[in-house]
Amino acid sequence: MRFYFFISFFTLCSFLGYSQEKKTYNIKRTQTPPKIDGILNDEVWKIADEAKDFTQYRPGLGIQDTLGIKTIVKLTYDDNAIYLGAYLYDDPSKIMSQINSRDNFGQSDSFGLILNPNNDAQNDTNFYVLSSGTQLDAIANPSIREDFSWNAVWESKVNIVDDGWVVEMKIPYRSLRFSNKEVQIWGVQFQRGFRRDQSEYSWNPINPTKGNIGLYHGEIRYLENIQPPLRLSFYPFTSGIVNDFDGETTTDLKFGLDVKYGITENFTLDATLIPDFSQAGFDNLELNLGPFEQTFSEQRQFFTEGVDLFDKGNLFFSRRVGSGPSARIDLNDDEVIVSNPNTVKVLNAVKISGRTKKGLGIGIFNAITEVTYGTTRDTITGNIREQVLEPLTNYNILVVDQQFNRNSSVSLINTNVTRNGNFRDANATGLVFDISDGSNTYNISGQAKMSHLNLANDSSSTGYNTFLRIGKTGGNFRYNIDHRYSDTKYNINDLGLNRRNNFSNIGVDLSYRIFEPTKIFNNYFITTSFNYNKLANPNVFTGVELGLRFFSQTRKLIGISGNIDYEPGKQYDYFEPRVNGRYFIYEDRLISNLRISTNSNKIFSANFSFGNTVFFENGRDSKEYSFSVSPRIRFSDKFLLDYTYEYSINNNDRGYTSRIGNDIIFGERDRNIQENRLRVNYSFNPFHALSLTFRNYWDTVEYKENLFTLQENGRLTQNLGYSVDDLNNNPNINFNTWNLDLNYTWQFAPGSFLTALYRNQLFNRDNAASDTYGASLSTLFAQPIQNIFSLRIQYFIDYSTLKNVFVKKNES
C-alpha cells in the first residue's frame, strides 16, 4: 500500500512542472528570402534581430563566449521556410574542417539549429552544419536522445572568412511538423562546437546536471500566418545488380518508389513500394558458441529512420521483418535439399507516425512478406517437391505515447505477427512509463509486457515480463534500484528480441560524476553496481555480480575508461547446458577491461584496449586475454584511414559441446580470435565521397582430448571417460570470413543520390583448428568468392516545388 502511495505522490509531484528563464528571439517575416551562399549581404540580414551572448555548457558551465569566438545568429522566415544566418568568429587557422559523410561529426567545428515547433521540450528537430560544409540532421527526445538515421532535405552553405566562418541555412517547412495556428511560439536553441578542445556553447544556457537538454530551449516569437505545406515527397529509384558466385552470374534491374506524405499537419506516412535493400551492408559474422541467438544491427534505411515511437518497450526488432523463414524443411526418406532460403522478401512496408500539439504520439507500422518455399529432390525418383517455409506474413505495430510535464511519458504498444495458414502467430503488448519530478532530480520508470503465441498445433502460450526502476537522476551523486522479471513463457521473438527469459533480478547502481573541469580532467564519472540474480521458476538463486565502471577525459583530450566485474562464489548457469532444469556451476569469475584513446584531433591518433578474464576456482585454470589497437591517420581534411586489429586468446575455456544419449557433454577448449578491419575515406567535397571498408575475422576452437560430463549437481566430471572420438562430429572449428566494400556516393541534387557499390565476400568453416593464419587464409581464398556490383540512382521530388514549376509555366 505504501508503495502505491509513493508512486501516486511521485506522479503528482511531476506535474508541478519545471521553469527557468528563457531567451526569446523576435523573428521578422521577409518578402525577399536570402540567397543561401554563405555570404550575409542580403537585405534581410541587415534588419534581423541578433541572437548572441553564448554560454559554455561542456566541459565547463556558465563560461561566456569571448570577443574572439563570439557567435551572432539571425533568423527570418517566409511562406516556405525558416532561414538562418550565423557569423561565427574565430581564428581561421584553428578551425577544424575535416570533410565527412553526412551525419558524421568527425574532426570538424559545428553549428546547430534545434527547433521544437510544439515547444514541449521533448520533441526536437536538429539541423547541424560543419565548418567543412557537411550536413547532419536528427530527431531527438529524452527516450532516444538524437536519432541521426532520420534525414530531411534542406539547404546550407559554409564560407570560411578572415575572422571565422559563416553559415546560412534554409529549413523548408516540409521538414518540420507544426500546427496551423495563426500566431506560433516555437522552442529554439543554437549550439556551437569547437572541435579543438571539444567545448560546446549554447544561446540559451544549459544546465547538464539535471533534466533533458530540451528543457533549456529559448523561444521564437511572432511566427505568424504560416501554413503547414502539403508534405508530399517522392523518391523514385532504380537499381542495377550483377551477382557472380561460383561461376554463375545473375543480373537484376529493379525500379521502386519510396513516398513520404503528410496526412495531417503532425502525422506523416512513410512507405516503401517494391523495396530494394540490395545495397545494405554485409553482417559482421562471428562464431557463436553460446546458448543465445546471434543478432546483427539493422542496415536497411527504411527500418532505421524515424522509428523512435516503435522502439518503445523494446518490442520491435526490425531485423525480424524479412529474416529467415519460421519453418524448417522436413525431409522424407531419400530426399536431399535443393534450395533452402535464409531470407524472406519484403513486399512493402508502411509507417504512420506523428505527435499532436498536446503531446499525444501515435505510430502505426505494417509490413508484408511474400510466401517463401524450400525445395527438395528425391534421390531415387528425381521428383522435386516444394514446401512452404514462410507463408504470406503480416507484421503490425501500434503505439500510443502520451508526453506530459515536459519530461515524462506513458506509452502503450502492441505488436502482432499473422502468418497465413497453419503457422505460428504472435502478439505482444506493453505498458511503458518514464516519469520525472518537477525539479528533474528523481525518476521512476517501468514496463509491464505480455506475449501470446498461437502455435501451429493449436496450442497457445502466454508469458509476462516486468521492469521497475526508481532513482535519483540529477546532480553529481546519483543512484537507482531496479527489479527485472520474466517468466519462462515470455517470448517476443517473432517481431522483437528477447535473448533469454526466466529471471527475477534486483540491481542497485551508485554513481558520481563531475560537470566542471579539474586541473587534470575535463570530465569523469564512476559507477558501482550490485546485482542479485534468481530464476523466476523455480525460485532459486543463480548468482551475484559486483561491478565498477569509470570514464574520464583529460584536459589534453585523452580518454581513459574501464570496468571491473566480479562474480563471487558459486554462479549457477541454467542456459549453457541447453537442457531445461539443468545448470552448470562456475566460481569466482573476475573480468577487467581498460581502454585508452589519444587525442583524435591530431593527425595521428589511436585507441587501445586490454582485457582479462580469470576464474579463482579449484581445479580450473581458464584464462582469457584480449588486446586491440586502432591507429587512425588523417592525411588531410579529405583523406582518412582507420585500421583496427583485435586479438583474444581463451585458454582452457569450458562450455557445452554436445549430447551423447542423455549425457550433457562439456569440453575444455582453447580459442583464438583475430580480426582485422580497415576503413579508408576520401571525400572530394561534402557531396562526393569514396570509401573502402574491409574486414577479416578468423576464429579457431581446439578441444582437449578428454571431455567432461555435466552431473546433476552442476559439476563436471571425467569419470565416464568420454573423449573427442566419441562424438558424432569433430567439435574443432576453423571459422574465417572476409568482406570488402568499395562505395562511391554522389549527392547530385538535394535529396538525390547516385551510389555505386562493389563488394566481395568469402566464407569458410572447417575443422582445421590447428592451422596457422596463413594456412587458413589459403583455404579461405580457395573457396568460391561472391562478387556483387550494384548501381543505384535515387531522385528526390517535392510535390510543392513541382507544382510551382508547372504553375509558373502556365503563367508564362
Rosetta blueprint (number, residue, H / E / L):
1 M L
2 R H
3 F H
4 Y H
5 F H
6 F H
7 I H
8 S H
9 F H
10 F H
11 T H
12 L H
13 C H
14 S H
15 F L
16 L L
17 G L
18 Y L
19 S L
20 Q L
21 E L
22 K L
23 K L
24 T E
25 Y E
26 N E
27 I L
28 K E
29 R E
30 T L
31 Q L
32 T L
33 P L
34 P L
35 K L
36 I L
37 D L
38 G L
39 I L
40 L L
41 N L
42 D L
43 E H
44 V H
45 W H
46 K H
47 I H
48 A L
49 D L
50 E L
51 A E
52 K L
53 D L
54 F L
55 T E
56 Q E
57 Y E
58 R E
59 P L
60 G L
61 L L
62 G L
63 I E
64 Q E
65 D L
66 T L
67 L H
68 G H
69 I H
70 K L
71 T E
72 I E
73 V E
74 K E
75 L E
76 T E
77 Y E
78 D L
79 D L
80 N L
81 A E
82 I E
83 Y E
84 L E
85 G E
86 A E
87 Y E
88 L E
89 Y E
90 D L
91 D L
92 P H
93 S H
94 K H
95 I L
96 M L
97 S E
98 Q L
99 I L
100 N L
101 S L
102 R L
103 D L
104 N L
105 F L
106 G L
107 Q L
108 S E
109 D L
110 S E
111 F E
112 G E
113 L E
114 I E
115 L E
116 N E
117 P L
118 N L
119 N L
120 D L
121 A L
122 Q L
123 N L
124 D E
125 T E
126 N E
127 F E
128 Y E
129 V E
130 L E
131 S L
132 S L
133 G L
134 T L
135 Q E
136 L E
137 D E
138 A E
139 I E
140 A E
141 N E
142 P L
143 S L
144 I L
145 R E
146 E E
147 D E
148 F L
149 S L
150 W L
151 N L
152 A L
153 V L
154 W L
155 E E
156 S E
157 K E
158 V E
159 N E
160 I E
161 V E
162 D L
163 D L
164 G E
165 W E
166 V E
167 V E
168 E E
169 M E
170 K E
171 I E
172 P E
173 Y H
174 R H
175 S H
176 L L
177 R L
178 F L
179 S L
180 N L
181 K L
182 E L
183 V E
184 Q E
185 I E
186 W E
187 G E
188 V E
189 Q E
190 F E
191 Q E
192 R E
193 G E
194 F E
195 R L
196 R L
197 D L
198 Q L
199 S E
200 E E
201 Y E
202 S E
203 W L
204 N L
205 P L
206 I L
207 N L
208 P L
209 T L
210 K L
211 G L
212 N L
213 I H
214 G H
215 L H
216 Y H
217 H L
218 G E
219 E E
220 I E
221 R E
222 Y E
223 L E
224 E E
225 N L
226 I L
227 Q L
228 P L
229 P L
230 L L
231 R L
232 L E
233 S E
234 F E
235 Y E
236 P E
237 F E
238 T E
239 S E
240 G E
241 I E
242 V E
243 N E
244 D E
245 F E
246 D L
247 G L
248 E E
249 T E
250 T E
251 T E
252 D E
253 L E
254 K E
255 F E
256 G E
257 L E
258 D E
259 V E
260 K E
261 Y E
262 G E
263 I L
264 T L
265 E L
266 N L
267 F E
268 T E
269 L E
270 D E
271 A E
272 T E
273 L E
274 I L
275 P L
276 D L
277 F L
278 S L
279 Q L
280 A L
281 G L
282 F L
283 D L
284 N L
285 L L
286 E L
287 L L
288 N L
289 L L
290 G L
291 P L
292 F L
293 E L
294 Q L
295 T L
296 F L
297 S L
298 E L
299 Q L
300 R L
301 Q H
302 F H
303 F H
304 T H
305 E L
306 G L
307 V L
308 D L
309 L L
310 F L
311 D L
312 K H
313 G H
314 N H
315 L L
316 F L
317 F L
318 S H
319 R H
320 R H
321 V L
322 G L
323 S L
324 G L
325 P L
326 S L
327 A L
328 R L
329 I L
330 D L
331 L L
332 N L
333 D L
334 D L
335 E E
336 V E
337 I E
338 V E
339 S E
340 N L
341 P L
342 N L
343 T L
344 V L
345 K L
346 V E
347 L E
348 N E
349 A E
350 V E
351 K E
352 I E
353 S E
354 G E
355 R E
356 T L
357 K L
358 K L
359 G L
360 L E
361 G E
362 I E
363 G E
364 I E
365 F E
366 N E
367 A E
368 I E
369 T E
370 E L
371 V L
372 T E
373 Y E
374 G E
375 T E
376 T E
377 R E
378 D E
379 T L
380 I L
381 T L
382 G L
383 N L
384 I E
385 R E
386 E E
387 Q E
388 V E
389 L E
390 E E
391 P L
392 L L
393 T E
394 N E
395 Y E
396 N E
397 I E
398 L E
399 V E
400 V E
401 D E
402 Q E
403 Q E
404 F E
405 N L
406 R L
407 N L
408 S E
409 S E
410 V E
411 S E
412 L E
413 I E
414 N E
415 T E
416 N E
417 V E
418 T E
419 R E
420 N L
421 G L
422 N L
423 F L
424 R L
425 D E
426 A E
427 N E
428 A E
429 T E
430 G E
431 L E
432 V E
433 F E
434 D E
435 I E
436 S E
437 D L
438 G L
439 S L
440 N L
441 T L
442 Y E
443 N E
444 I E
445 S E
446 G E
447 Q E
448 A E
449 K E
450 M E
451 S E
452 H E
453 L E
454 N E
455 L L
456 A L
457 N L
458 D L
459 S L
460 S E
461 S E
462 T E
463 G E
464 Y E
465 N E
466 T E
467 F E
468 L E
469 R E
470 I E
471 G E
472 K E
473 T L
474 G L
475 G L
476 N L
477 F E
478 R E
479 Y E
480 N E
481 I E
482 D E
483 H E
484 R E
485 Y E
486 S E
487 D L
488 T L
489 K L
490 Y L
491 N L
492 I L
493 N L
494 D L
495 L L
496 G L
497 L L
498 N L
499 R L
500 R L
501 N L
502 N L
503 F E
504 S E
505 N E
506 I E
507 G E
508 V E
509 D E
510 L E
511 S E
512 Y E
513 R E
514 I L
515 F L
516 E L
517 P L
518 T L
519 K L
520 I L
521 F E
522 N E
523 N E
524 Y E
525 F E
526 I E
527 T E
528 T E
529 S E
530 F E
531 N E
532 Y E
533 N E
534 K E
535 L L
536 A L
537 N L
538 P L
539 N L
540 V L
541 F E
542 T E
543 G E
544 V E
545 E E
546 L E
547 G E
548 L E
549 R E
550 F E
551 F E
552 S E
553 Q E
554 T E
555 R L
556 K L
557 L L
558 I L
559 G E
560 I E
561 S E
562 G E
563 N E
564 I E
565 D E
566 Y E
567 E E
568 P E
569 G E
570 K E
571 Q E
572 Y E
573 D E
574 Y L
575 F L
576 E L
577 P L
578 R L
579 V L
580 N L
581 G L
582 R L
583 Y L
584 F E
585 I E
586 Y E
587 E E
588 D E
589 R E
590 L E
591 I E
592 S E
593 N E
594 L E
595 R E
596 I E
597 S E
598 T L
599 N L
600 S L
601 N L
602 K L
603 I L
604 F E
605 S E
606 A E
607 N E
608 F E
609 S E
610 F E
611 G E
612 N E
613 T E
614 V E
615 F E
616 F L
617 E L
618 N L
619 G L
620 R L
621 D L
622 S L
623 K E
624 E E
625 Y E
626 S E
627 F E
628 S E
629 V E
630 S E
631 P E
632 R E
633 I E
634 R E
635 F L
636 S L
637 D L
638 K L
639 F E
640 L E
641 L E
642 D E
643 Y E
644 T E
645 Y E
646 E E
647 Y E
648 S E
649 I E
650 N E
651 N E
652 N E
653 D E
654 R E
655 G E
656 Y E
657 T E
658 S E
659 R E
660 I E
661 G L
662 N L
663 D E
664 I E
665 I E
666 F E
667 G E
668 E E
669 R E
670 D E
671 R E
672 N E
673 I E
674 Q E
675 E E
676 N E
677 R E
678 L E
679 R E
680 V E
681 N E
682 Y E
683 S E
684 F E
685 N E
686 P L
687 F L
688 H E
689 A E
690 L E
691 S E
692 L E
693 T E
694 F E
695 R E
696 N E
697 Y E
698 W E
699 D E
700 T E
701 V E
702 E E
703 Y E
704 K L
705 E L
706 N E
707 L L
708 F E
709 T E
710 L E
711 Q L
712 E L
713 N L
714 G L
715 R L
716 L E
717 T E
718 Q L
719 N L
720 L L
721 G L
722 Y L
723 S E
724 V H
725 D H
726 D H
727 L L
728 N L
729 N L
730 N L
731 P L
732 N L
733 I E
734 N E
735 F E
736 N E
737 T E
738 W E
739 N E
740 L E
741 D E
742 L E
743 N E
744 Y E
745 T E
746 W E
747 Q E
748 F E
749 A E
750 P L
751 G L
752 S E
753 F E
754 L E
755 T E
756 A E
757 L E
758 Y E
759 R E
760 N E
761 Q E
762 L E
763 F E
764 N E
765 R E
766 D E
767 N L
768 A L
769 A L
770 S L
771 D L
772 T L
773 Y H
774 G H
775 A H
776 S H
777 L H
778 S H
779 T H
780 L H
781 F H
782 A L
783 Q L
784 P L
785 I L
786 Q E
787 N E
788 I E
789 F E
790 S E
791 L E
792 R E
793 I E
794 Q E
795 Y L
796 F L
797 I E
798 D E
799 Y H
800 S H
801 T H
802 L H
803 K H
804 N H
805 V H
806 F H
807 V H
808 K H
809 K H
810 N H
811 E H
812 S L
